[in-house]
Amino acid sequence: MELNRTWISKVGFLSKVLRNAEQPDLGSFFYAFIVDVSLSLTTSIHAQSEVFGVGNTMYILVQGLVSSDTGARATSAFSAEWGVERVHSAGAVWGQDFLLSDTRLHEPAESLALTYCETMVLNRSSFLTLVERHDGDCPGLKDKVRRFYFAVGWRCSGRC
């Protein structure tokens, strides 16, 4: 769990669930949810200058440097007009808007590997399946997810 604590702390909803996992009464159930989320991550490796990224996906950078555009236009060629605004290094998390069903609120999914990079990937359907599976054991889990949806949606609505 300690290896994942760094990126979990950068995802608002999961950091709150992790705090619940540290409570003595129902903590073991929330801890099991966090473990299942961590185990659901898949590894993705990208060569330097490779463009990658799909919608409804959250990325966690394990190694390397990645640039991503948060502007309104993204091209697969990463042309000069792409307007790179972010450079991510190890431990960075992006795509937290993967939970939003309205894709107009999503940041562009494409990213550019500036160096060889390794990412861990979590897609929306896998995450929601885990929420359903653990909802009975983790009181209020769906409500926490709903609040996170709202907060992310509210933040992202300024981009539309």
Backbone as CSV, one residue per row, in Angstrom:
resi,resn,N_x,N_y,N_z,CA_x,CA_y,CA_z,C_x,C_y,C_z
1,MET,0.821,-1.197,0.000,0.000,0.000,0.000,0.862,1.257,0.000
2,GLU,2.001,1.196,0.633,2.855,2.381,0.719,3.310,2.852,-0.660
3,LEU,3.503,1.926,-1.597,3.900,2.309,-2.952,2.798,3.105,-3.641
4,ASN,1.575,2.807,-3.327,0.450,3.472,-3.971,-0.018,4.727,-3.241
5,ARG,0.425,4.902,-2.020,-0.043,6.043,-1.220,0.254,7.379,-1.902
6,THR,1.370,7.481,-2.611,1.753,8.741,-3.261,0.700,9.173,-4.273
7,TRP,0.334,8.282,-5.184,-0.641,8.690,-6.198,-2.047,8.731,-5.639
8,ILE,-2.368,7.867,-4.671,-3.710,7.882,-4.077,-3.973,9.234,-3.417
9,SER,-2.953,9.801,-2.788,-3.124,11.094,-2.122,-3.401,12.218,-3.119
10,LYS,-3.108,12.001,-4.409,-3.342,13.021,-5.442,-4.720,12.906,-6.084
11,VAL,-5.457,11.854,-5.740,-6.810,11.670,-6.268,-7.763,11.929,-5.113
12,GLY,-8.451,13.078,-5.151,-9.266,13.535,-4.026,-10.158,12.481,-3.410
13,PHE,-10.937,11.809,-4.239,-11.869,10.803,-3.733,-11.129,9.660,-3.048
14,LEU,-10.090,9.139,-3.679,-9.378,7.991,-3.106,-8.624,8.360,-1.837
15,SER,-8.152,9.604,-1.744,-7.469,10.000,-0.511,-8.448,10.024,0.662
16,LYS,-9.713,10.398,0.390,-10.726,10.360,1.455,-11.061,8.927,1.839
17,VAL,-11.130,8.049,0.856,-11.393,6.632,1.145,-10.230,6.049,1.949
18,LEU,-9.016,6.456,1.609,-7.847,5.974,2.352,-7.912,6.427,3.814
19,ARG,-8.382,7.650,4.053,-8.548,8.114,5.440,-9.581,7.252,6.159
20,ASN,-10.650,6.868,5.452,-11.648,5.969,6.053,-11.033,4.609,6.358
21,ALA,-10.104,4.170,5.519,-9.455,2.868,5.711,-8.608,2.849,6.975
22,GLU,-8.223,4.009,7.453,-7.397,4.090,8.657,-8.241,4.152,9.928
23,GLN,-9.573,4.127,9.790,-10.473,4.128,10.943,-10.599,2.702,11.483
24,PRO,-10.716,2.544,12.784,-10.741,1.198,13.366,-12.008,0.383,13.095
25,ASP,-13.162,1.042,12.939,-14.404,0.273,12.842,-14.606,-0.408,11.487
26,LEU,-14.729,0.326,10.396,-14.969,-0.267,9.078,-13.765,-0.105,8.147
27,GLY,-12.652,0.279,8.712,-11.464,0.566,7.913,-11.013,-0.567,7.019
28,SER,-11.153,-1.812,7.477,-10.671,-2.936,6.682,-11.451,-3.075,5.374
29,PHE,-12.726,-2.701,5.374,-13.521,-2.775,4.146,-13.084,-1.716,3.132
30,PHE,-12.834,-0.496,3.628,-12.360,0.566,2.737,-10.948,0.245,2.249
31,TYR,-10.162,-0.340,3.120,-8.806,-0.747,2.738,-8.881,-1.783,1.609
32,ALA,-9.812,-2.728,1.709,-9.985,-3.743,0.665,-10.368,-3.091,-0.665
33,PHE,-11.171,-2.033,-0.620,-11.542,-1.313,-1.837,-10.308,-0.678,-2.472
34,ILE,-9.494,-0.013,-1.657,-8.272,0.624,-2.168,-7.337,-0.428,-2.761
35,VAL,-7.208,-1.556,-2.100,-6.358,-2.637,-2.615,-6.884,-3.121,-3.959
36,ASP,-8.193,-3.302,-4.073,-8.776,-3.743,-5.346,-8.572,-2.718,-6.453
37,VAL,-8.682,-1.446,-6.128,-8.404,-0.405,-7.133,-6.946,-0.506,-7.585
38,SER,-6.046,-0.659,-6.638,-4.618,-0.777,-6.975,-4.351,-2.007,-7.830
39,LEU,-5.016,-3.108,-7.520,-4.818,-4.338,-8.292,-5.454,-4.267,-9.681
40,SER,-6.410,-3.359,-9.862,-7.083,-3.213,-11.161,-6.276,-2.384,-12.156
41,LEU,-5.240,-1.738,-11.668,-4.414,-0.925,-12.559,-3.675,-1.818,-13.545
42,THR,-3.617,-1.368,-14.781,-2.821,-2.074,-15.785,-1.618,-1.213,-16.126
43,THR,-0.553,-1.847,-16.565,0.664,-1.131,-16.917,0.690,-0.856,-18.409
44,SER,1.121,0.318,-18.748,1.239,0.720,-20.139,2.614,1.351,-20.324
45,ILE,3.330,0.926,-21.340,4.688,1.418,-21.597,4.694,2.148,-22.934
46,HIS,5.373,3.295,-22.967,5.382,4.125,-24.164,6.800,4.583,-24.493
47,ALA,7.128,4.541,-25.777,8.437,4.988,-26.257,8.468,6.511,-26.340
48,GLN,9.664,7.059,-26.355,9.825,8.499,-26.496,9.129,8.969,-27.774
49,SER,8.445,10.067,-27.707,7.707,10.697,-28.813,6.432,9.967,-29.197
50,GLU,6.028,8.971,-28.430,4.781,8.268,-28.719,3.598,9.066,-28.166
51,VAL,2.569,9.187,-28.974,1.335,9.826,-28.548,0.401,8.724,-28.049
52,PHE,-0.148,8.913,-26.873,-1.029,7.904,-26.296,-2.136,8.579,-25.506
53,GLY,-3.118,7.811,-25.169,-4.198,8.296,-24.324,-5.552,8.011,-24.923
54,VAL,-6.446,7.537,-24.096,-7.830,7.302,-24.484,-8.733,7.936,-23.437
55,GLY,-9.947,8.255,-23.841,-10.893,8.868,-22.916,-11.340,7.906,-21.837
56,ASN,-11.972,8.452,-20.813,-12.485,7.677,-19.679,-11.408,6.849,-19.005
57,THR,-10.206,7.405,-18.928,-9.072,6.689,-18.352,-8.265,7.634,-17.477
58,MET,-7.829,7.131,-16.333,-6.939,7.880,-15.452,-5.534,7.288,-15.584
59,TYR,-4.539,8.157,-15.657,-3.148,7.736,-15.816,-2.334,8.132,-14.601
60,ILE,-1.442,7.229,-14.200,-0.509,7.477,-13.112,0.878,7.225,-13.683
61,LEU,1.715,8.231,-13.663,3.046,8.105,-14.254,4.011,7.486,-13.246
62,VAL,4.568,6.345,-13.612,5.505,5.631,-12.749,6.926,6.102,-13.030
63,GLN,7.234,6.283,-14.315,8.594,6.632,-14.715,8.538,7.417,-16.007
64,GLY,9.411,8.422,-16.141,9.520,9.178,-17.371,8.905,10.558,-17.274
65,LEU,8.834,11.221,-18.438,8.234,12.545,-18.558,7.182,12.509,-19.651
66,VAL,6.049,13.148,-19.387,4.923,13.160,-20.321,4.381,14.575,-20.378
67,SER,4.011,15.033,-21.573,3.327,16.316,-21.679,1.887,16.066,-22.090
68,SER,1.016,16.905,-21.602,-0.392,16.789,-21.973,-0.947,18.177,-22.195
69,ASP,-1.954,18.251,-23.029,-2.600,19.510,-23.368,-3.886,19.623,-22.577
70,THR,-4.109,20.773,-22.008,-5.375,21.000,-21.318,-6.204,22.008,-22.083
71,GLY,-5.764,22.344,-23.295,-6.492,23.302,-24.119,-7.659,22.650,-24.824
72,ALA,-8.311,23.411,-25.661,-9.506,22.917,-26.332,-9.185,22.040,-27.532
73,ARG,-8.003,22.204,-28.137,-7.694,21.422,-29.331,-6.498,20.524,-29.071
74,ALA,-6.572,19.315,-29.528,-5.456,18.380,-29.441,-5.364,17.660,-30.768
75,THR,-4.155,17.490,-31.254,-3.947,16.753,-32.497,-2.999,15.612,-32.222
76,SER,-3.135,14.534,-32.958,-2.268,13.391,-32.728,-0.847,13.678,-33.172
77,ALA,-0.632,14.710,-33.953,0.721,15.047,-34.402,1.455,15.935,-33.404
78,PHE,0.782,16.401,-32.388,1.356,17.312,-31.397,2.058,18.474,-32.084
79,SER,1.363,19.133,-32.959,1.916,20.249,-33.705,2.172,21.428,-32.788
80,ALA,2.782,22.434,-33.357,3.119,23.626,-32.577,1.866,24.284,-32.015
81,GLU,0.753,24.133,-32.697,-0.473,24.747,-32.222,-1.125,23.963,-31.085
82,TRP,-0.523,22.841,-30.676,-1.114,22.013,-29.630,-1.142,22.735,-28.296
83,GLY,-0.146,23.554,-28.036,-0.153,24.360,-26.823,0.005,23.565,-25.550
84,VAL,1.123,22.875,-25.384,1.362,22.055,-24.197,1.360,22.941,-22.956
85,GLU,0.574,22.549,-21.987,0.480,23.314,-20.750,1.050,22.571,-19.553
86,ARG,1.175,21.252,-19.640,1.623,20.482,-18.478,2.719,19.504,-18.870
87,VAL,3.691,19.403,-18.004,4.695,18.344,-18.125,4.604,17.543,-16.835
88,HIS,4.355,16.245,-16.970,4.194,15.366,-15.817,5.473,14.580,-15.589
89,SER,5.833,14.418,-14.317,6.969,13.572,-13.944,6.450,12.430,-13.064
90,ALA,7.335,11.554,-12.667,6.950,10.365,-11.895,6.065,10.744,-10.709
91,GLY,4.992,9.999,-10.549,4.048,10.238,-9.465,2.861,11.095,-9.866
92,ALA,2.904,11.681,-11.060,1.805,12.540,-11.513,0.568,11.706,-11.851
93,VAL,-0.575,12.320,-11.670,-1.859,11.684,-11.995,-2.641,12.655,-12.864
94,TRP,-3.161,12.169,-13.978,-4.034,12.991,-14.812,-5.154,12.133,-15.377
95,GLY,-6.200,12.817,-15.814,-7.379,12.100,-16.312,-8.362,11.770,-15.211
96,GLN,-8.309,12.513,-14.105,-9.241,12.230,-13.006,-10.682,12.513,-13.399
97,ASP,-10.869,13.169,-14.529,-12.216,13.405,-15.028,-12.788,12.163,-15.709
98,PHE,-12.088,11.038,-15.623,-12.528,9.779,-16.229,-13.874,9.308,-15.702
99,LEU,-14.300,9.783,-14.568,-15.579,9.378,-13.996,-16.768,10.101,-14.615
100,LEU,-16.521,11.214,-15.260,-17.616,11.993,-15.829,-18.126,11.338,-17.102
101,SER,-19.425,11.180,-17.201,-19.993,10.556,-18.397,-20.098,11.554,-19.547
102,ASP,-20.149,12.835,-19.258,-20.223,13.857,-20.294,-18.811,14.165,-20.788
103,THR,-18.475,13.651,-21.963,-17.107,13.799,-22.482,-16.757,15.239,-22.832
104,ARG,-17.757,16.118,-22.947,-17.456,17.534,-23.189,-16.696,18.147,-22.017
105,LEU,-16.824,17.541,-20.849,-16.149,18.056,-19.659,-14.742,17.486,-19.479
106,HIS,-14.367,16.532,-20.300,-13.051,15.904,-20.175,-11.962,16.786,-20.763
107,GLU,-10.789,16.735,-20.144,-9.609,17.317,-20.772,-9.227,16.404,-21.931
108,PRO,-8.515,16.926,-22.929,-8.068,16.043,-24.013,-7.269,14.868,-23.443
109,ALA,-7.518,13.686,-23.979,-6.899,12.473,-23.431,-5.494,12.233,-23.958
110,GLU,-5.159,12.795,-25.106,-3.861,12.513,-25.711,-2.725,13.120,-24.904
111,SER,-1.654,12.358,-24.800,-0.437,12.796,-24.124,0.751,12.398,-24.987
112,LEU,1.860,13.044,-24.762,3.077,12.772,-25.518,4.169,12.321,-24.561
113,ALA,4.765,11.155,-24.823,5.883,10.672,-24.009,7.132,11.453,-24.413
114,LEU,7.643,12.265,-23.507,8.859,13.030,-23.787,10.091,12.153,-23.642
115,THR,9.976,11.132,-22.810,11.020,10.130,-22.634,10.314,8.776,-22.595
116,TYR,11.086,7.708,-22.514,10.478,6.399,-22.257,9.653,6.558,-20.992
117,CYS,8.434,6.039,-20.984,7.638,6.183,-19.768,6.789,4.944,-19.504
118,GLU,6.519,4.753,-18.250,5.637,3.686,-17.779,4.493,4.347,-17.030
119,THR,3.284,3.921,-17.361,2.111,4.443,-16.671,1.277,3.294,-16.132
120,MET,0.537,3.585,-15.094,-0.490,2.676,-14.613,-1.812,3.305,-15.032
121,VAL,-2.733,2.474,-15.480,-3.960,2.952,-16.102,-5.174,2.348,-15.394
122,LEU,-6.174,3.186,-15.173,-7.440,2.727,-14.614,-8.555,3.300,-15.477
123,ASN,-9.412,2.427,-16.023,-10.512,2.944,-16.839,-11.789,3.041,-16.015
124,ARG,-12.715,3.806,-16.548,-13.959,4.125,-15.844,-14.777,2.878,-15.510
125,SER,-14.931,1.976,-16.472,-15.793,0.806,-16.237,-15.231,-0.098,-15.147
126,SER,-13.918,-0.280,-15.120,-13.303,-1.095,-14.067,-13.532,-0.470,-12.696
127,PHE,-13.365,0.852,-12.632,-13.535,1.539,-11.359,-14.972,1.428,-10.863
128,LEU,-15.934,1.668,-11.753,-17.341,1.616,-11.342,-17.766,0.205,-10.950
129,THR,-17.177,-0.804,-11.578,-17.446,-2.191,-11.179,-16.971,-2.424,-9.748
130,LEU,-15.808,-1.880,-9.402,-15.290,-2.021,-8.039,-16.172,-1.289,-7.036
131,VAL,-16.666,-0.117,-7.412,-17.558,0.629,-6.515,-18.810,-0.200,-6.236
132,GLU,-19.386,-0.789,-7.274,-20.574,-1.637,-7.096,-20.273,-2.828,-6.191
133,ARG,-19.125,-3.463,-6.409,-18.756,-4.657,-5.646,-18.568,-4.343,-4.162
134,HIS,-18.040,-3.163,-3.849,-17.707,-2.834,-2.453,-18.755,-1.970,-1.765
135,ASP,-19.784,-1.564,-2.481,-20.761,-0.643,-1.896,-21.450,-1.219,-0.662
136,GLY,-21.738,-2.496,-0.650,-22.401,-3.104,0.498,-21.545,-3.114,1.756
137,ASP,-20.245,-3.294,1.580,-19.331,-3.354,2.730,-18.848,-1.984,3.187
138,CYS,-18.817,-1.038,2.275,-18.286,0.299,2.570,-19.439,1.300,2.585
139,PRO,-19.991,1.579,3.762,-21.133,2.491,3.837,-20.782,3.864,3.268
140,GLY,-21.650,4.344,2.401,-21.462,5.682,1.840,-20.491,5.757,0.675
141,LEU,-20.017,4.628,0.190,-19.030,4.650,-0.900,-19.615,5.300,-2.154
142,LYS,-20.817,4.905,-2.540,-21.445,5.496,-3.724,-21.676,6.992,-3.546
143,ASP,-22.022,7.410,-2.323,-22.220,8.842,-2.066,-20.909,9.603,-2.217
144,LYS,-19.822,9.010,-1.760,-18.514,9.649,-1.903,-18.149,9.786,-3.383
145,VAL,-18.436,8.756,-4.154,-18.165,8.799,-5.597,-19.030,9.875,-6.244
146,ARG,-20.296,9.952,-5.858,-21.211,10.955,-6.417,-20.714,12.364,-6.109
147,ARG,-20.263,12.592,-4.894,-19.737,13.914,-4.529,-18.500,14.252,-5.346
148,PHE,-17.658,13.232,-5.568,-16.458,13.440,-6.373,-16.847,13.784,-7.813
149,TYR,-17.833,13.069,-8.379,-18.378,13.383,-9.711,-18.751,14.856,-9.783
150,PHE,-19.511,15.282,-8.775,-19.997,16.656,-8.764,-18.845,17.645,-8.715
151,ALA,-17.885,17.405,-7.814,-16.757,18.325,-7.661,-15.938,18.408,-8.948
152,VAL,-15.635,17.265,-9.550,-14.852,17.257,-10.787,-15.654,17.911,-11.906
153,GLY,-16.928,17.592,-11.998,-17.787,18.198,-13.025,-17.861,19.701,-12.894
154,TRP,-17.967,20.155,-11.670,-18.039,21.605,-11.412,-16.738,22.277,-11.850
155,ARG,-15.615,21.672,-11.497,-14.301,22.216,-11.892,-14.152,22.222,-13.412
156,CYS,-14.569,21.125,-14.047,-14.389,20.973,-15.489,-15.365,21.814,-16.293
157,SER,-16.484,22.190,-15.716,-17.500,22.918,-16.475,-16.985,24.281,-16.938
158,GLY,-16.001,24.806,-16.299,-15.407,26.075,-16.712,-14.673,25.988,-18.032
159,ARG,-14.369,24.775,-18.479,-13.646,24.599,-19.742,-14.568,24.523,-20.941
160,CYS,-15.862,24.326,-20.735,-16.802,24.163,-21.861,-17.178,25.491,-22.453
